[in-house]
């Protein structure tokens, strides 16, 4: 059986209380927030199994909250079901395109809401975890499948060559790669890289990595390695 913890993000108190009472009766452990800002702060210390997220919120709206959650490596796996008082197709499409997993109109029958929640949790827990494409070095996370890099849970923008260099170094943490090995790993068939160019790329990477820049080690006379 899956863990039954749910976060409700809803600014209308009576709706929040009603849903919380109904879910408590079903054995769910429920916490709540009234604003997107409060929800994001709460999630820093509490990761629920599922989030019920109102589309219209004071301050940061539900669409922005969902986007932030789905771009964060720690929270992108959490199913998000939008709660909306609107049935307009544009609102639903916008939310789903942002990364929401499903939606429920607030006026829907309670059994519909419960069924959507159970379906989302079953899907999550029946999906095999595939972390073979994830490289984690302390606060640095590299997703080689999605071509994304996170530093302290924040997405990092790298160009294609920078990503290749970083991924290559991270393929064997602690291993020292020569500049020639790095060149051979990242060059295209019709593209020539000099050792000086590799040094320039490493400098650029370190600047972008910020607090994680020290992970890239210079081994004088040989090349580079990556480790925390």
C-alpha positions, 0 to 999 in steps of 0.5 A: 500500500502506498504512503497516504500523505497529501498536501492541499494548496487551497485558499478557500478555507471551507473547501480546504476543510471539507476536502481534508475531512473527507480524505482523513476519513479515507485514512490519508495524512493531510496537511494544507497551505493557503498560498503558493508561497506557503506550499513551496516553503512547506515542501522544503521540509515535508515531501508529500506523496501527492499534491492537490493544487488550486489553480487560482491562488493569491500571490503565486498562482497554481500554474507557477507553483506546479512549474516550480515543483516540476523543475525541481529534482526533489519534487518533480516526481510528486503527482500534482492534481489541479483543483479548479472551479473552472471547467474551461478547456484553456485552463485545463490544458495550461495546467497539464502542459505545465506538468500537472498529472490530472485535474478535478473541478471542485464541484465534482463528486467526492468519489471522482476526486478520490478515484483520481487521487488513488489512480495518480498514486497507483501510477506513481508507485507502479512506475519502476524507478529508473535512476540509471540516468541520474548522476549525483555528486553531493549538491550537483545532479546531472540527468543524462537522459533529460539533459538537465543539470541541477545545482542545489536543486536549481536548474542550471543552463549549459550549452551542449558542449559544456553539458558533454564535458560535465557529463563525461567527467561525472561518468567516473567521479574521482577519475582523472581524465586527460585533456585528450580524453575529454576532447575525444569524448566531446568533439564532433566528427568534423570538429577539432578542439584544442587542449586550450579550448578544453581549459576555457570550457572548464573555466566556463563550467566552474563559473556556472556551477557556482557553489559546486565549482570546487567539485571540478579538480585540476590535476596539473600536467594531466587533466581534470576530475570531478568529486565533492 
